[in-house]
Amino acid sequence: MGAWDGWSQWRNRLPDILPYDPTRPVAYPDNGRLLTDDVADPLLALLTNGKVTEDKVGPHNDLLPEFPYLGPPHKA
């Protein structure tokens, strides 16, 4: 195994695009994502090999009806 083998594994798992098919329901990570999807938790689980499974922040629930859509940042 060479030094770049790990990088090629990451490239396979973290593509540059998020697939989306408008004929199917939105479901992260297989078909787009909603603004209310908590995408940090699955990423943490992947990066830590399941040792950290949540960031205890949760998704936004204060969406605005117009751009930029997300409300104020979460409190730390």
Phi and psi in degrees as GROMACS dihedral restraints (atoms count N, CA, C in turn):
[ dihedral_restraints ]
;  ai    aj    ak    al  type     phi  dphi    fc
    3     4     5     6     1   -94.4    20    10
    4     5     6     7     1   175.1    20    10
    6     7     8     9     1   -65.3    20    10
    7     8     9    10     1   -26.6    20    10
    9    10    11    12     1   -87.6    20    10
   10    11    12    13     1    -4.4    20    10
   12    13    14    15     1   -61.1    20    10
   13    14    15    16     1   -40.9    20    10
   15    16    17    18     1   -63.7    20    10
   16    17    18    19     1   -40.2    20    10
   18    19    20    21     1   -63.4    20    10
   19    20    21    22     1   -40.7    20    10
   21    22    23    24     1   -65.9    20    10
   22    23    24    25     1   -32.0    20    10
   24    25    26    27     1   -66.1    20    10
   25    26    27    28     1   -42.2    20    10
   27    28    29    30     1   -64.8    20    10
   28    29    30    31     1   -39.9    20    10
   30    31    32    33     1   -62.2    20    10
   31    32    33    34     1   -33.7    20    10
   33    34    35    36     1   -72.4    20    10
   34    35    36    37     1   -32.5    20    10
   36    37    38    39     1   -87.9    20    10
   37    38    39    40     1   -29.0    20    10
   39    40    41    42     1  -120.2    20    10
   40    41    42    43     1    77.7    20    10
   42    43    44    45     1   -69.8    20    10
   43    44    45    46     1   166.9    20    10
   45    46    47    48     1   -77.5    20    10
   46    47    48    49     1    -8.3    20    10
   48    49    50    51     1  -127.1    20    10
   49    50    51    52     1   156.6    20    10
   51    52    53    54     1  -110.7    20    10
   52    53    54    55     1   112.5    20    10
   54    55    56    57     1   -64.2    20    10
   55    56    57    58     1   145.3    20    10
   57    58    59    60     1  -148.3    20    10
   58    59    60    61     1   126.2    20    10
   60    61    62    63     1  -120.7    20    10
   61    62    63    64     1   109.6    20    10
   63    64    65    66     1   -64.7    20    10
   64    65    66    67     1   -11.0    20    10
   66    67    68    69     1   -85.5    20    10
   67    68    69    70     1    -7.5    20    10
   69    70    71    72     1  -115.0    20    10
   70    71    72    73     1   157.7    20    10
   72    73    74    75     1   -64.0    20    10
   73    74    75    76     1   148.5    20    10
   75    76    77    78     1   -71.1    20    10
   76    77    78    79     1   129.4    20    10
   78    79    80    81     1  -156.1    20    10
   79    80    81    82     1   106.0    20    10
   81    82    83    84     1   -69.4    20    10
   82    83    84    85     1   136.2    20    10
   84    85    86    87     1   -99.8    20    10
   85    86    87    88     1     6.4    20    10
   87    88    89    90     1   -82.0    20    10
   88    89    90    91     1   -27.5    20    10
   90    91    92    93     1  -150.1    20    10
   91    92    93    94     1    79.8    20    10
   93    94    95    96     1    69.3    20    10
   94    95    96    97     1  -164.9    20    10
   96    97    98    99     1  -159.0    20    10
   97    98    99   100     1   153.0    20    10
   99   100   101   102     1   -90.0    20    10
  100   101   102   103     1   158.7    20    10
  102   103   104   105     1   -63.6    20    10
  103   104   105   106     1   -21.1    20    10
  105   106   107   108     1   -90.0    20    10
  106   107   108   109     1    -0.7    20    10
  108   109   110   111     1   -72.7    20    10
  109   110   111   112     1   134.5    20    10
  111   112   113   114     1   -89.0    20    10
  112   113   114   115     1    85.8    20    10
  114   115   116   117     1   -81.5    20    10
  115   116   117   118     1   -13.4    20    10
  117   118   119   120     1   -71.0    20    10
  118   119   120   121     1   -35.9    20    10
  120   121   122   123     1   -62.4    20    10
  121   122   123   124     1   -49.9    20    10
  123   124   125   126     1   -62.1    20    10
  124   125   126   127     1   -34.9    20    10
  126   127   128   129     1   -66.9    20    10
  127   128   129   130     1   -42.3    20    10
  129   130   131   132     1   -61.1    20    10
  130   131   132   133     1   -42.8    20    10
  132   133   134   135     1   -61.5    20    10
  133   134   135   136     1   -41.0    20    10
  135   136   137   138     1   -66.2    20    10
  136   137   138   139     1   -46.6    20    10
  138   139   140   141     1   -68.3    20    10
  139   140   141   142     1   -27.8    20    10
  141   142   143   144     1  -106.5    20    10
  142   143   144   145     1    12.6    20    10
  144   145   146   147     1    56.0    20    10
  145   146   147   148     1    40.2    20    10
  147   148   149   150     1    83.8    20    10
  148   149   150   151     1    -0.3    20    10
  150   151   152   153     1   -75.9    20    10
  151   152   153   154     1   -31.0    20    10
  153   154   155   156     1  -118.9    20    10
  154   155   156   157     1   118.5    20    10
  156   157   158   159     1  -111.3    20    10
  157   158   159   160     1    -9.9    20    10
  159   160   161   162     1  -154.1    20    10
  160   161   162   163     1   153.3    20    10
  162   163   164   165     1   -99.0    20    10
  163   164   165   166     1    -2.3    20    10
  165   166   167   168     1    62.2    20    10
  166   167   168   169     1    24.3    20    10
  168   169   170   171     1  -102.8    20    10
  169   170   171   172     1   -45.5    20    10
  171   172   173   174     1    83.6    20    10
  172   173   174   175     1   166.6    20    10
  174   175   176   177     1   -78.6    20    10
  175   176   177   178     1   165.8    20    10
  177   178   179   180     1   -67.4    20    10
  178   179   180   181     1   140.4    20    10
  180   181   182   183     1  -127.4    20    10
  181   182   183   184     1    17.3    20    10
  183   184   185   186     1  -120.9    20    10
  184   185   186   187     1    50.3    20    10
  186   187   188   189     1   -68.3    20    10
  187   188   189   190     1   144.0    20    10
  189   190   191   192     1   -97.6    20    10
  190   191   192   193     1   152.6    20    10
  192   193   194   195     1   -74.2    20    10
  193   194   195   196     1    -9.0    20    10
  195   196   197   198     1  -137.6    20    10
  196   197   198   199     1   167.1    20    10
  198   199   200   201     1   -55.1    20    10
  199   200   201   202     1   134.8    20    10
  201   202   203   204     1   -89.8    20    10
  202   203   204   205     1    11.2    20    10
  204   205   206   207     1    70.9    20    10
  205   206   207   208     1   -46.5    20    10
  207   208   209   210     1   -82.2    20    10
  208   209   210   211     1   142.1    20    10
  210   211   212   213     1   -76.4    20    10
  211   212   213   214     1  -162.2    20    10
  213   214   215   216     1   -63.3    20    10
  214   215   216   217     1   157.8    20    10
  216   217   218   219     1   -60.2    20    10
  217   218   219   220     1   155.4    20    10
  219   220   221   222     1   -64.7    20    10
  220   221   222   223     1   148.5    20    10
  222   223   224   225     1   -73.3    20    10
  223   224   225   226     1   142.6    20    10
